[in-house]
Amino acid sequence: MGQYRLLTILKYFLKSALIALVFSLPFTAAAQSPFKNFRNLFDIPKSYVVHYVKTPPLINGNIDDPVWQQAQWTANFVDIEGDPKPRPPLQTNVKMLWDDSCLYIAAQINDPNVWANLTHHDDIIFRDNDFEVFINPNNSTHQYFEIEYNALNTVFDLFLNKPYRNGGNAMINWNVEGLRSAVKIQGTLNNPLDTDKGWAIEMAIPFRAISLGNNVQVPKEGIFWRINFSRVEWDTKVVNGKYVKLTDNAGHNLPEHNWVWSPQHVVDMHQPERWGYLQFSKNSANNTFNLPYSELQKIYLWLIYYQEKIWYKQHHTYTPVLKNFELKSNVTINNYVNALKLEATRHQFIAFVTDKNDKITWTINQEGLVRQLDAKSGE
């Protein structure tokens, strides 16, 4: 999803009512006052354990390949805003595999009217119906990748140094070197005279292509990334034998539908902290993802980040005072005592959460960059 369809995070937060659920896991912040002005923003994202294969699938659009039988389908896609919105009328599912060189993705996109018009690499693909992949290997919300496809197998790939909300720039001239993909139309493309089943896409994303620098980051057992998938669907009618987008009385296209694997709870795919979890495993019997303790610690960092952005909009400065957000300097997370710390100037802030037992510290700053603090260097 591109910059053209983004809603700002602040607008959503100011509209939000009471929180319905804050991580249904055993940590003491759940449903307490610091989270009261947020709704669903801390629900547990979806997770998927991706299994290792010695023989990869052929990338030919045939997702019935026997190799793919080793992978499980995700749950059906939902509206990008989650439960408050109706379930999508058309089904979408994804499955994944990996080996020593690539992440393999297959998607089934059910659609009775398969159409696509864009044919040039790096066209703005979401102007057609499309399927989109978002990957953040380092789970920092910065330095992530986006890949979009339409039913013509036309690709739009880009790299973002950080989210748009933080002043990020989309590097459209960046390409996924070695990317392979294929589409199979289950029906006929651009033909309104029949009813289609949909279209399937499979792709091979080389780890080398989404590694920064010369250090190729091939996943190890148990490593997890952040990932999400989106489907854009436009309402259309048939005019002179062609699919045409529906418009309002002013002639503007009606808003597109945004359906996703793990709900964002805002109409914005560029908030990587809400993407799902992808865990790599060589154990074919392992299908359970256990949320790491560090992810529970980061909940408080994100709460501070969201609150600081609202505070800045209201006061034109950041605040170093945790009490302004109804937070104390010590919080209990999964029965472990953690220290919260906040430093701020007018234009910058950094928040810290430190487990008092293992002394590991995680930080977040005004750009939403999440890092583990190096205890030796203090950075």
C-alpha positions in Angstrom: 0.0 0.0 0.0 1.5 3.3 -1.0 1.7 6.8 0.5 -1.4 7.9 -1.4 -3.7 5.9 0.8 -2.2 6.6 4.2 -4.2 8.0 7.2 -2.0 9.5 9.8 -1.6 7.7 13.1 -2.6 10.7 15.1 -5.9 11.2 13.4 -6.8 7.6 14.3 -5.7 7.8 17.9 -7.7 11.0 18.6 -10.8 9.3 17.2 -10.3 6.1 19.2 -12.5 5.2 22.1 -11.8 2.9 25.0 -9.5 -0.1 24.6 -11.3 -3.3 24.1 -8.4 -5.6 24.7 -4.7 -5.1 25.5 -2.9 -8.3 24.7 -4.8 -11.2 26.2 -1.6 -12.5 27.8 -0.5 -12.5 31.5 1.0 -9.1 32.0 -0.3 -6.6 34.5 -0.8 -3.7 32.2 -3.8 -5.3 30.5 -7.0 -3.1 30.7 -5.3 -0.7 33.2 -5.5 3.1 32.8 -2.4 3.9 30.7 -4.1 2.1 27.8 -7.6 3.4 28.2 -7.6 5.8 25.3 -6.6 3.2 22.7 -8.8 0.7 21.0 -7.4 -2.7 19.8 -4.0 -1.2 19.0 -2.3 -3.8 21.2 -4.1 -6.9 20.1 -1.8 -9.8 19.4 -0.8 -9.9 15.7 -1.2 -13.1 13.8 1.7 -15.5 13.6 2.9 -18.2 11.2 5.6 -20.8 11.6 7.3 -21.3 8.2 8.8 -24.7 7.6 12.1 -25.5 5.9 12.2 -27.6 2.7 15.1 -29.3 1.0 13.3 -29.3 -2.4 11.7 -25.9 -3.1 8.5 -25.4 -5.1 8.7 -24.7 -8.8 7.7 -21.1 -9.4 5.1 -21.6 -12.2 1.9 -20.4 -10.6 0.7 -23.9 -9.7 0.1 -23.8 -6.0 -1.1 -27.4 -6.1 2.6 -28.4 -6.4 3.1 -31.3 -3.9 5.8 -29.3 -2.2 3.2 -26.8 -1.1 1.2 -29.5 0.6 3.9 -29.3 3.4 2.7 -25.7 4.2 -0.4 -24.6 6.0 -2.7 -21.9 4.8 -3.1 -18.8 6.9 -6.5 -17.8 8.2 -8.8 -15.9 5.8 -7.9 -12.3 5.3 -9.9 -9.7 7.2 -10.6 -6.0 6.8 -7.6 -3.9 7.6 -9.4 -2.3 10.5 -10.2 -5.6 12.1 -13.4 -6.7 13.9 -15.3 -3.5 13.7 -15.6 -4.0 9.9 -17.5 -6.8 8.1 -15.6 -9.8 6.9 -14.5 -9.6 3.3 -16.9 -11.3 0.9 -14.0 -12.8 -1.1 -11.5 -15.2 0.4 -7.7 -14.7 0.4 -5.1 -17.1 2.0 -1.3 -17.4 2.0 1.2 -20.2 2.7 5.0 -20.0 3.0 8.1 -22.2 2.9 11.8 -21.5 3.1 15.2 -23.0 2.3 18.8 -21.8 2.5 18.3 -19.2 -0.3 14.7 -18.0 -0.4 11.4 -17.3 1.3 8.6 -18.9 -0.8 5.1 -17.4 -0.8 1.9 -18.7 -2.4 -1.4 -16.8 -2.3 -4.9 -17.8 -3.4 -7.0 -14.8 -4.3 -10.6 -15.7 -4.9 -12.3 -13.3 -7.3 -15.2 -13.9 -9.8 -14.0 -11.0 -11.9 -10.2 -11.1 -12.5 -8.9 -8.0 -14.2 -5.6 -6.1 -14.5 -4.3 -3.3 -16.7 -0.8 -2.2 -15.5 2.0 -3.9 -17.3 5.2 -1.9 -16.5 7.6 -2.7 -13.7 7.1 -0.2 -10.8 3.7 1.0 -12.0 1.6 1.9 -8.9 0.1 -1.6 -8.8 -2.5 -0.9 -6.2 -4.4 1.1 -8.8 -5.4 -2.4 -10.0 -6.6 -5.1 -7.8 -3.5 -6.5 -6.2 -1.7 -8.6 -3.7 1.0 -7.1 -1.4 3.8 -8.3 0.8 5.5 -6.3 3.6 8.6 -7.6 5.3 10.7 -6.2 8.2 13.4 -8.8 8.9 15.0 -6.8 11.8 11.7 -6.1 13.6 12.8 -2.5 14.2 10.0 -0.9 12.0 12.8 0.6 9.9 14.4 -0.7 6.8 11.6 -2.8 5.4 10.4 -4.0 2.0 7.2 -3.9 0.0 6.3 -6.0 -3.0 3.0 -5.6 -5.0 1.6 -7.8 -7.8 -1.5 -7.7 -10.0 -3.0 -10.6 -12.0 -0.7 -9.8 -14.9 2.3 -10.6 -12.7 3.4 -7.0 -12.9 5.6 -6.1 -9.9 6.1 -2.9 -7.9 8.9 -3.4 -5.4 10.3 -0.7 -3.0 12.4 -0.2 0.1 11.6 2.2 2.9 14.2 3.4 5.3 11.4 4.2 7.8 7.6 4.5 7.8 6.0 7.5 6.0 4.6 8.8 9.3 8.3 9.3 10.4 9.4 11.0 7.2 10.4 7.8 5.4 11.2 7.8 1.7 10.1 5.1 -0.7 13.0 4.0 -2.8 11.1 2.9 -5.9 14.2 2.3 -7.9 15.2 -0.5 -5.5 14.5 -3.9 -6.9 14.3 -7.4 -5.3 17.3 -8.8 -7.2 16.6 -12.4 -8.2 12.9 -12.2 -7.4 10.9 -15.0 -9.2 7.1 -15.0 -9.5 4.3 -16.6 -11.6 0.6 -16.1 -11.7 -2.1 -18.6 -12.8 -5.5 -17.2 -13.7 -8.3 -19.4 -12.6 -10.7 -18.3 -15.3 -10.1 -15.7 -18.0 -8.4 -12.3 -17.5 -10.3 -9.1 -18.4 -13.3 -11.0 -19.6 -16.6 -9.9 -18.0 -18.6 -12.6 -19.9 -17.7 -15.4 -17.6 -17.3 -16.0 -13.8 -13.8 -16.7 -12.6 -12.6 -18.5 -9.6 -9.7 -16.1 -9.0 -5.9 -16.1 -9.4 -3.0 -17.6 -7.7 0.5 -16.2 -7.3 3.7 -17.8 -6.1 7.0 -16.1 -5.6 10.6 -16.8 -4.4 12.2 -13.9 -2.5 16.0 -14.3 -2.2 17.4 -13.7 1.3 20.3 -12.0 -0.4 18.0 -9.4 -2.0 16.4 -8.3 1.4 19.7 -8.3 3.3 21.4 -5.0 3.9 25.0 -4.7 3.0 27.1 -7.7 2.1 26.0 -9.9 5.1 23.3 -12.2 3.7 20.9 -12.8 6.5 19.8 -16.4 6.0 17.3 -17.2 8.9 18.3 -19.6 11.7 16.1 -21.9 13.7 13.6 -19.9 15.8 14.4 -16.5 14.3 11.3 -14.4 13.7 10.6 -11.5 11.3 7.6 -9.2 11.0 5.5 -9.7 7.9 2.0 -8.8 6.6 0.0 -9.3 3.5 -2.6 -7.0 1.9 -5.1 -7.3 -0.9 -6.6 -4.3 -2.6 -10.0 -4.8 -4.2 -11.9 -2.1 -6.2 -15.6 -2.0 -6.8 -16.2 -2.2 -10.6 -18.9 -2.3 -13.2 -18.8 -3.4 -16.8 -18.8 -0.6 -19.5 -18.4 -1.5 -23.2 -17.0 -4.9 -22.3 -14.4 -3.7 -19.8 -14.2 -3.5 -16.0 -14.4 0.2 -14.8 -14.0 1.4 -11.2 -17.1 2.8 -9.6 -17.1 6.5 -8.9 -19.0 8.9 -6.6 -21.1 11.8 -7.9 -18.0 14.0 -8.3 -16.4 11.4 -10.5 -13.8 10.2 -8.0 -13.1 6.5 -7.5 -14.9 4.9 -4.6 -12.5 3.9 -1.8 -10.8 0.6 -2.4 -11.2 -2.3 0.0 -8.1 -3.2 2.0 -8.1 -6.8 3.2 -5.1 -8.2 5.2 -3.8 -11.2 7.0 -3.1 -9.6 10.4 -5.3 -6.6 11.0 -3.6 -3.2 11.3 -6.6 -1.5 13.1 -5.9 1.6 11.0 -6.1 2.1 7.2 -2.3 2.1 6.9 0.0 -0.8 6.1 3.0 1.3 7.0 2.9 0.7 10.7 5.2 -2.4 11.0 4.7 -2.8 14.7 1.3 -4.2 13.9 2.4 -6.7 11.3 2.3 -10.4 12.0 5.1 -12.6 13.2 6.9 -15.1 10.9 9.0 -17.7 12.7 11.5 -19.9 10.8 11.7 -23.5 11.8 13.3 -26.7 10.5 11.1 -28.8 12.7 8.1 -29.8 10.6 6.1 -30.7 13.7 6.4 -27.2 15.1 3.4 -25.0 14.4 3.3 -23.0 17.6 4.7 -19.5 17.9 5.4 -18.3 21.4 5.5 -14.6 21.7 8.9 -13.5 23.0 9.1 -11.7 26.4 10.8 -8.8 24.6 7.7 -8.2 22.6 5.7 -7.8 25.7 8.3 -5.3 27.0 8.0 -3.3 23.7 4.3 -2.8 24.4 5.2 -0.1 26.8 7.6 1.5 24.4 4.8 1.7 21.8 2.4 3.1 24.3 4.9 5.9 25.1 5.5 6.5 21.4 1.8 6.9 20.6 1.2 9.1 23.7 4.2 11.3 22.9 2.9 11.9 19.4 -0.4 13.0 20.7 1.3 15.2 23.4 3.5 16.8 20.7 0.4 17.6 18.6 -1.2 19.3 21.6 1.8 21.0 23.2 4.3 21.4 20.3 7.0 19.6 22.4 7.7 16.2 23.7 7.6 15.5 27.5 10.0 13.5 29.7 7.4 12.9 32.4 6.0 9.4 32.5 3.1 10.6 34.8 1.7 12.6 31.9 0.8 9.2 30.4 -0.3 7.7 33.7 2.8 5.5 33.8 5.0 4.7 36.7 8.7 4.1 36.6 8.3 0.4 37.5 5.9 -1.9 35.8 5.4 -5.7 36.1 5.5 -7.6 32.8 4.9 -11.4 33.0 5.7 -11.3 36.7 9.1 -9.5 36.0 9.7 -6.0 37.3 10.8 -3.6 34.6 12.0 0.0 34.8 10.6 2.6 32.5 12.6 5.7 31.7 11.8 8.6 29.4 14.1 11.4 28.1 12.9 14.2 25.9 13.7 17.6 24.4 11.4 19.7 22.4 11.9 17.8 19.1 13.2 14.4 20.3 12.5 11.7 22.8 13.8 8.2 23.8 12.0 5.7 26.0 13.7 2.8 27.8 12.3 -0.4 29.3 14.8 -2.5 31.3 14.2 -5.9 32.9 15.7 -5.5 36.4 16.8 -9.1 36.5 18.6 -9.6 33.2 19.4 -5.9 32.7 18.4 -6.0 29.0 17.1 -2.7 27.8 15.0 -1.9 24.7 14.5 1.6 23.4 12.2 3.6 21.1 12.7 7.1 19.8 10.5 9.7 18.1 11.0 8.0 14.7 9.6 4.7 16.0 13.0 3.0 15.8 13.1 0.1 18.2 16.5 -1.2 19.3 18.2 -3.2 22.0 20.6 -1.1 24.0 24.2 -2.2 24.0 25.0 -2.3 27.7 28.7 -1.8 27.0 28.5 1.2 24.7 25.3 2.6 26.0 24.0 2.8 22.4 
